[in-house]
Amino acid sequence: MIRRLLPASVLLAASVLLALLARPHSRGVQVRQAGSSYLQALAEDSLQLAHAMLSDSLQRSISPRLLGEIAPEKPLPGARLSGREGGRYLVGFRTAGGTTRTLRVAVDGEGPVIHGDSRLEGLMGRAGDMCVRYARGTVAPAVLQGASPEDFSCPVTGVAYGFSSDGGRLVCPAGHLGGGVVLSTDACSARRDSLAVLAGSYLAVHDSLPAGFGAMYQGLELSPWERVGYTCPADATVHYLLRPDSTVYCPFHDRATPIPVAP
Protein backbone atom coordinates (compact mmCIF):
# COMPACT_ATOMS: atom_id res chain seq x y z
CA MET A 1 0.00 0.00 0.00
CA ILE A 2 2.82 2.43 0.92
CA ARG A 3 4.58 1.67 -2.35
CA ARG A 4 1.45 2.67 -4.26
CA LEU A 5 1.29 6.02 -2.48
CA LEU A 6 4.84 7.03 -3.42
CA PRO A 7 5.15 9.21 -6.53
CA ALA A 8 6.40 7.38 -9.56
CA SER A 9 9.35 9.78 -9.92
CA VAL A 10 10.59 8.91 -6.40
CA LEU A 11 10.36 5.18 -7.09
CA LEU A 12 12.20 5.65 -10.38
CA ALA A 13 15.03 7.64 -8.75
CA ALA A 14 15.39 5.04 -6.01
CA SER A 15 15.47 2.24 -8.56
CA VAL A 16 18.21 4.03 -10.52
CA LEU A 17 20.34 4.53 -7.40
CA LEU A 18 19.94 0.88 -6.37
CA ALA A 19 20.90 -0.23 -9.83
CA LEU A 20 24.01 1.96 -9.76
CA LEU A 21 25.07 0.59 -6.40
CA ALA A 22 24.52 -3.02 -7.48
CA ARG A 23 26.87 -2.89 -10.48
CA PRO A 24 30.52 -3.43 -9.39
CA HIS A 25 31.92 -1.24 -12.18
CA SER A 26 29.07 1.23 -12.31
CA ARG A 27 29.45 4.98 -12.28
CA GLY A 28 27.92 5.00 -8.81
CA VAL A 29 30.68 2.77 -7.50
CA GLN A 30 33.29 4.95 -9.22
CA VAL A 31 32.09 8.17 -7.62
CA ARG A 32 31.82 6.59 -4.18
CA GLN A 33 35.37 5.29 -4.47
CA ALA A 34 36.55 8.71 -5.65
CA GLY A 35 34.96 10.37 -2.63
CA SER A 36 36.52 7.84 -0.26
CA SER A 37 39.95 8.26 -1.87
CA TYR A 38 39.74 12.06 -1.55
CA LEU A 39 38.89 11.91 2.16
CA GLN A 40 41.54 9.26 2.76
CA ALA A 41 44.17 11.51 1.15
CA LEU A 42 43.09 14.36 3.44
CA ALA A 43 43.21 12.14 6.53
CA GLU A 44 46.72 10.98 5.60
CA ASP A 45 47.84 14.60 5.11
CA SER A 46 48.44 13.98 1.40
CA LEU A 47 47.14 17.45 0.59
CA GLN A 48 48.73 17.69 -2.86
CA LEU A 49 47.09 14.42 -3.86
CA ALA A 50 43.68 15.53 -2.53
CA HIS A 51 44.09 18.88 -4.30
CA ALA A 52 44.76 17.09 -7.60
CA MET A 53 41.41 15.28 -7.25
CA LEU A 54 39.50 18.57 -7.31
CA SER A 55 38.02 20.22 -10.38
CA ASP A 56 40.14 22.77 -12.24
CA SER A 57 38.09 25.68 -10.92
CA LEU A 58 38.50 24.54 -7.29
CA GLN A 59 42.22 23.99 -7.77
CA ARG A 60 42.56 27.59 -8.96
CA SER A 61 40.53 28.90 -6.03
CA ILE A 62 42.31 27.21 -3.12
CA SER A 63 45.76 26.05 -2.14
CA PRO A 64 46.61 22.51 -0.99
CA ARG A 65 47.51 24.01 2.39
CA LEU A 66 43.93 25.16 2.92
CA LEU A 67 42.67 21.58 2.63
CA GLY A 68 44.50 20.80 5.85
CA GLU A 69 41.86 22.89 7.64
CA ILE A 70 39.11 20.43 6.67
CA ALA A 71 40.97 17.12 6.86
CA PRO A 72 39.25 14.42 8.94
CA GLU A 73 41.31 12.71 11.64
CA LYS A 74 40.75 9.39 9.89
CA PRO A 75 39.06 8.22 6.67
CA LEU A 76 35.27 8.41 6.86
CA PRO A 77 33.54 5.06 6.22
CA GLY A 78 30.24 4.29 4.60
CA ALA A 79 30.02 6.38 1.43
CA ARG A 80 26.35 6.68 0.43
CA LEU A 81 25.10 7.81 -2.94
CA SER A 82 22.26 10.12 -1.98
CA GLY A 83 21.17 11.61 -5.29
CA ARG A 84 22.22 13.87 -8.13
CA GLU A 85 22.56 17.59 -8.70
CA GLY A 86 22.62 18.19 -12.42
CA GLY A 87 25.44 16.10 -13.81
CA ARG A 88 27.02 15.58 -10.40
CA TYR A 89 26.49 12.80 -7.90
CA LEU A 90 25.96 13.57 -4.22
CA VAL A 91 28.04 11.29 -2.01
CA GLY A 92 27.46 11.48 1.75
CA PHE A 93 29.77 10.42 4.59
CA ARG A 94 28.83 10.24 8.25
CA THR A 95 31.32 12.19 10.38
CA ALA A 96 32.47 11.41 13.91
CA GLY A 97 30.22 14.20 15.17
CA GLY A 98 27.14 12.61 13.65
CA THR A 99 26.71 15.10 10.80
CA THR A 100 26.89 14.33 7.10
CA ARG A 101 29.72 15.53 4.88
CA THR A 102 28.55 15.71 1.28
CA LEU A 103 30.77 15.63 -1.80
CA ARG A 104 29.67 16.52 -5.32
CA VAL A 105 31.38 14.22 -7.79
CA ALA A 106 31.19 14.14 -11.56
CA VAL A 107 32.78 11.82 -14.08
CA ASP A 108 34.77 14.20 -16.26
CA GLY A 109 36.96 12.86 -19.04
CA GLU A 110 38.95 9.89 -17.81
CA GLY A 111 37.55 9.58 -14.29
CA PRO A 112 35.61 11.06 -11.36
CA VAL A 113 36.42 14.60 -10.20
CA ILE A 114 35.46 16.31 -6.91
CA HIS A 115 33.42 19.42 -7.71
CA GLY A 116 32.29 20.26 -4.20
CA ASP A 117 32.77 19.47 -0.51
CA SER A 118 30.32 20.76 2.10
CA ARG A 119 33.14 21.26 4.63
CA LEU A 120 35.17 23.20 2.08
CA GLU A 121 32.22 25.39 1.20
CA GLY A 122 31.79 26.30 4.86
CA LEU A 123 35.48 27.18 5.09
CA MET A 124 35.39 29.27 1.91
CA GLY A 125 32.72 31.43 3.50
CA ARG A 126 35.44 32.61 5.90
CA ALA A 127 38.23 32.74 3.32
CA GLY A 128 38.35 36.52 3.11
CA ASP A 129 38.65 36.87 6.88
CA MET A 130 41.47 34.32 6.96
CA CYS A 131 43.47 36.31 4.43
CA VAL A 132 42.78 39.64 6.13
CA ARG A 133 43.88 38.37 9.56
CA TYR A 134 47.06 36.86 8.15
CA ALA A 135 47.91 39.89 6.04
CA ARG A 136 47.37 42.39 8.83
CA GLY A 137 48.77 40.35 11.68
CA THR A 138 51.79 38.74 9.99
CA VAL A 139 52.57 39.98 6.50
CA ALA A 140 52.16 43.76 6.82
CA PRO A 141 54.26 44.04 10.01
CA ALA A 142 56.99 41.91 8.38
CA VAL A 143 56.97 44.03 5.22
CA LEU A 144 57.28 47.18 7.33
CA GLN A 145 60.38 45.57 8.85
CA GLY A 146 61.89 45.09 5.38
CA ALA A 147 60.54 41.72 4.19
CA SER A 148 59.25 41.27 0.66
CA PRO A 149 55.50 40.63 0.24
CA GLU A 150 56.33 37.95 -2.34
CA ASP A 151 57.81 35.90 0.49
CA PHE A 152 54.27 35.41 1.85
CA SER A 153 51.27 33.82 0.17
CA CYS A 154 47.53 34.07 0.67
CA PRO A 155 46.45 31.22 3.00
CA VAL A 156 43.44 30.57 0.77
CA THR A 157 44.81 30.56 -2.78
CA GLY A 158 48.53 30.12 -2.11
CA VAL A 159 49.32 33.04 -4.46
CA ALA A 160 51.99 35.49 -3.28
CA TYR A 161 51.06 38.93 -1.94
CA GLY A 162 52.31 42.06 -3.66
CA PHE A 163 52.38 45.85 -3.57
CA SER A 164 49.71 48.14 -4.98
CA SER A 165 50.61 50.25 -8.02
CA ASP A 166 51.57 53.17 -5.78
CA GLY A 167 53.67 50.90 -3.55
CA GLY A 168 51.90 52.03 -0.39
CA ARG A 169 49.57 49.10 0.22
CA LEU A 170 49.78 45.34 0.57
CA VAL A 171 47.43 43.60 -1.87
CA CYS A 172 46.14 40.08 -2.38
CA PRO A 173 45.75 39.01 -6.05
CA ALA A 174 42.51 37.25 -5.09
CA GLY A 175 41.04 40.55 -3.88
CA HIS A 176 40.57 39.47 -0.26
CA LEU A 177 42.12 42.73 1.00
CA GLY A 178 39.98 45.02 -1.12
CA GLY A 179 42.03 48.13 -1.89
CA GLY A 180 44.88 46.78 0.22
CA VAL A 181 46.37 47.21 3.68
CA VAL A 182 48.07 50.58 4.20
CA LEU A 183 51.76 50.12 4.90
CA SER A 184 52.80 53.65 5.78
CA THR A 185 53.52 54.36 9.44
CA ASP A 186 53.19 58.14 9.09
CA ALA A 187 49.52 58.41 10.11
CA CYS A 188 50.07 55.94 12.92
CA SER A 189 53.10 57.84 14.18
CA ALA A 190 51.18 61.13 14.18
CA ARG A 191 48.31 59.61 16.16
CA ARG A 192 50.66 58.02 18.68
CA ASP A 193 52.39 61.37 19.13
CA SER A 194 49.07 63.05 19.92
CA LEU A 195 48.11 60.34 22.38
CA ALA A 196 51.53 60.51 24.03
CA VAL A 197 51.11 64.24 24.63
CA LEU A 198 47.71 63.65 26.23
CA ALA A 199 49.12 60.82 28.34
CA GLY A 200 51.87 63.20 29.48
CA SER A 201 49.21 65.71 30.53
CA TYR A 202 47.52 62.97 32.52
CA LEU A 203 50.77 62.07 34.29
CA ALA A 204 51.28 65.72 35.19
CA VAL A 205 48.30 65.50 37.57
CA HIS A 206 48.23 61.77 38.40
CA ASP A 207 50.78 59.42 39.91
CA SER A 208 50.55 56.69 37.25
CA LEU A 209 49.11 55.88 33.87
CA PRO A 210 45.45 54.84 33.68
CA ALA A 211 44.29 51.38 32.66
CA GLY A 212 43.33 52.64 29.20
CA PHE A 213 42.63 55.64 27.04
CA GLY A 214 38.99 55.82 28.05
CA ALA A 215 40.00 56.28 31.68
CA MET A 216 42.64 58.78 30.59
CA TYR A 217 40.03 60.94 28.85
CA GLN A 218 37.80 60.81 31.91
CA GLY A 219 40.69 61.86 34.13
CA LEU A 220 41.52 64.76 31.83
CA GLU A 221 37.84 65.72 31.55
CA LEU A 222 38.18 66.18 27.79
CA SER A 223 35.15 66.84 25.63
CA PRO A 224 34.51 64.37 22.80
CA TRP A 225 35.88 66.70 20.13
CA GLU A 226 39.14 67.09 22.07
CA ARG A 227 39.82 63.39 22.16
CA VAL A 228 42.06 61.45 19.79
CA GLY A 229 41.12 58.03 18.48
CA TYR A 230 43.19 55.18 19.89
CA THR A 231 43.03 52.68 17.06
CA CYS A 232 45.68 52.40 14.35
CA PRO A 233 44.73 54.21 11.09
CA ALA A 234 46.04 51.23 9.13
CA ASP A 235 43.73 48.78 10.90
CA ALA A 236 40.80 50.02 12.96
CA THR A 237 40.60 46.71 14.84
CA VAL A 238 44.02 47.27 16.41
CA HIS A 239 43.99 49.32 19.62
CA TYR A 240 46.96 51.22 20.96
CA LEU A 241 48.29 50.27 24.39
CA LEU A 242 49.53 52.35 27.29
CA ARG A 243 52.58 50.38 28.39
CA PRO A 244 54.29 50.38 31.80
CA ASP A 245 57.49 51.69 30.18
CA SER A 246 55.62 55.00 29.57
CA THR A 247 55.04 54.53 25.85
CA VAL A 248 52.07 54.44 23.50
CA TYR A 249 52.44 51.18 21.60
CA CYS A 250 50.94 50.05 18.28
CA PRO A 251 50.74 46.21 18.00
CA PHE A 252 50.14 46.45 14.24
CA HIS A 253 53.30 48.37 13.37
CA ASP A 254 55.26 47.19 16.42
CA ARG A 255 56.17 50.81 17.12
CA ALA A 256 56.13 52.75 20.38
CA THR A 257 56.14 56.48 21.13
CA PRO A 258 57.60 57.71 24.46
CA ILE A 259 55.27 59.65 26.72
CA PRO A 260 56.79 63.00 27.63
CA VAL A 261 57.18 63.39 31.38
CA ALA A 262 57.33 66.85 32.94
CA PRO A 263 60.51 67.46 34.99
C-alpha positions in Angstrom: 0.0 0.0 0.0 2.8 2.4 0.9 4.6 1.7 -2.4 1.4 2.7 -4.3 1.3 6.0 -2.5 4.8 7.0 -3.4 5.1 9.2 -6.5 6.4 7.4 -9.6 9.3 9.8 -9.9 10.6 8.9 -6.4 10.4 5.2 -7.1 12.2 5.7 -10.4 15.0 7.6 -8.8 15.4 5.0 -6.0 15.5 2.2 -8.6 18.2 4.0 -10.5 20.3 4.5 -7.4 19.9 0.9 -6.4 20.9 -0.2 -9.8 24.0 2.0 -9.8 25.1 0.6 -6.4 24.5 -3.0 -7.5 26.9 -2.9 -10.5 30.5 -3.4 -9.4 31.9 -1.2 -12.2 29.1 1.2 -12.3 29.4 5.0 -12.3 27.9 5.0 -8.8 30.7 2.8 -7.5 33.3 5.0 -9.2 32.1 8.2 -7.6 31.8 6.6 -4.2 35.4 5.3 -4.5 36.6 8.7 -5.7 35.0 10.4 -2.6 36.5 7.8 -0.3 39.9 8.3 -1.9 39.7 12.1 -1.6 38.9 11.9 2.2 41.5 9.3 2.8 44.2 11.5 1.1 43.1 14.4 3.4 43.2 12.1 6.5 46.7 11.0 5.6 47.8 14.6 5.1 48.4 14.0 1.4 47.1 17.4 0.6 48.7 17.7 -2.9 47.1 14.4 -3.9 43.7 15.5 -2.5 44.1 18.9 -4.3 44.8 17.1 -7.6 41.4 15.3 -7.3 39.5 18.6 -7.3 38.0 20.2 -10.4 40.1 22.8 -12.2 38.1 25.7 -10.9 38.5 24.5 -7.3 42.2 24.0 -7.8 42.6 27.6 -9.0 40.5 28.9 -6.0 42.3 27.2 -3.1 45.8 26.0 -2.1 46.6 22.5 -1.0 47.5 24.0 2.4 43.9 25.2 2.9 42.7 21.6 2.6 44.5 20.8 5.8 41.9 22.9 7.6 39.1 20.4 6.7 41.0 17.1 6.9 39.2 14.4 8.9 41.3 12.7 11.6 40.7 9.4 9.9 39.1 8.2 6.7 35.3 8.4 6.9 33.5 5.1 6.2 30.2 4.3 4.6 30.0 6.4 1.4 26.4 6.7 0.4 25.1 7.8 -2.9 22.3 10.1 -2.0 21.2 11.6 -5.3 22.2 13.9 -8.1 22.6 17.6 -8.7 22.6 18.2 -12.4 25.4 16.1 -13.8 27.0 15.6 -10.4 26.5 12.8 -7.9 26.0 13.6 -4.2 28.0 11.3 -2.0 27.5 11.5 1.8 29.8 10.4 4.6 28.8 10.2 8.3 31.3 12.2 10.4 32.5 11.4 13.9 30.2 14.2 15.2 27.1 12.6 13.6 26.7 15.1 10.8 26.9 14.3 7.1 29.7 15.5 4.9 28.5 15.7 1.3 30.8 15.6 -1.8 29.7 16.5 -5.3 31.4 14.2 -7.8 31.2 14.1 -11.6 32.8 11.8 -14.1 34.8 14.2 -16.3 37.0 12.9 -19.0 39.0 9.9 -17.8 37.6 9.6 -14.3 35.6 11.1 -11.4 36.4 14.6 -10.2 35.5 16.3 -6.9 33.4 19.4 -7.7 32.3 20.3 -4.2 32.8 19.5 -0.5 30.3 20.8 2.1 33.1 21.3 4.6 35.2 23.2 2.1 32.2 25.4 1.2 31.8 26.3 4.9 35.5 27.2 5.1 35.4 29.3 1.9 32.7 31.4 3.5 35.4 32.6 5.9 38.2 32.7 3.3 38.3 36.5 3.1 38.7 36.9 6.9 41.5 34.3 7.0 43.5 36.3 4.4 42.8 39.6 6.1 43.9 38.4 9.6 47.1 36.9 8.2 47.9 39.9 6.0 47.4 42.4 8.8 48.8 40.4 11.7 51.8 38.7 10.0 52.6 40.0 6.5 52.2 43.8 6.8 54.3 44.0 10.0 57.0 41.9 8.4 57.0 44.0 5.2 57.3 47.2 7.3 60.4 45.6 8.9 61.9 45.1 5.4 60.5 41.7 4.2 59.3 41.3 0.7 55.5 40.6 0.2 56.3 38.0 -2.3 57.8 35.9 0.5 54.3 35.4 1.9 51.3 33.8 0.2 47.5 34.1 0.7 46.4 31.2 3.0 43.4 30.6 0.8 44.8 30.6 -2.8 48.5 30.1 -2.1 49.3 33.0 -4.5 52.0 35.5 -3.3 51.1 38.9 -1.9 52.3 42.1 -3.7 52.4 45.8 -3.6 49.7 48.1 -5.0 50.6 50.2 -8.0 51.6 53.2 -5.8 53.7 50.9 -3.6 51.9 52.0 -0.4 49.6 49.1 0.2 49.8 45.3 0.6 47.4 43.6 -1.9 46.1 40.1 -2.4 45.8 39.0 -6.0 42.5 37.2 -5.1 41.0 40.6 -3.9 40.6 39.5 -0.3 42.1 42.7 1.0 40.0 45.0 -1.1 42.0 48.1 -1.9 44.9 46.8 0.2 46.4 47.2 3.7 48.1 50.6 4.2 51.8 50.1 4.9 52.8 53.6 5.8 53.5 54.4 9.4 53.2 58.1 9.1 49.5 58.4 10.1 50.1 55.9 12.9 53.1 57.8 14.2 51.2 61.1 14.2 48.3 59.6 16.2 50.7 58.0 18.7 52.4 61.4 19.1 49.1 63.1 19.9 48.1 60.3 22.4 51.5 60.5 24.0 51.1 64.2 24.6 47.7 63.7 26.2 49.1 60.8 28.3 51.9 63.2 29.5 49.2 65.7 30.5 47.5 63.0 32.5 50.8 62.1 34.3 51.3 65.7 35.2 48.3 65.5 37.6 48.2 61.8 38.4 50.8 59.4 39.9 50.6 56.7 37.3 49.1 55.9 33.9 45.4 54.8 33.7 44.3 51.4 32.7 43.3 52.6 29.2 42.6 55.6 27.0 39.0 55.8 28.1 40.0 56.3 31.7 42.6 58.8 30.6 40.0 60.9 28.9 37.8 60.8 31.9 40.7 61.9 34.1 41.5 64.8 31.8 37.8 65.7 31.6 38.2 66.2 27.8 35.1 66.8 25.6 34.5 64.4 22.8 35.9 66.7 20.1 39.1 67.1 22.1 39.8 63.4 22.2 42.1 61.5 19.8 41.1 58.0 18.5 43.2 55.2 19.9 43.0 52.7 17.1 45.7 52.4 14.4 44.7 54.2 11.1 46.0 51.2 9.1 43.7 48.8 10.9 40.8 50.0 13.0 40.6 46.7 14.8 44.0 47.3 16.4 44.0 49.3 19.6 47.0 51.2 21.0 48.3 50.3 24.4 49.5 52.3 27.3 52.6 50.4 28.4 54.3 50.4 31.8 57.5 51.7 30.2 55.6 55.0 29.6 55.0 54.5 25.9 52.1 54.4 23.5 52.4 51.2 21.6 50.9 50.0 18.3 50.7 46.2 18.0 50.1 46.5 14.2 53.3 48.4 13.4 55.3 47.2 16.4 56.2 50.8 17.1 56.1 52.8 20.4 56.1 56.5 21.1 57.6 57.7 24.5 55.3 59.7 26.7 56.8 63.0 27.6 57.2 63.4 31.4 57.3 66.8 32.9 60.5 67.5 35.0 
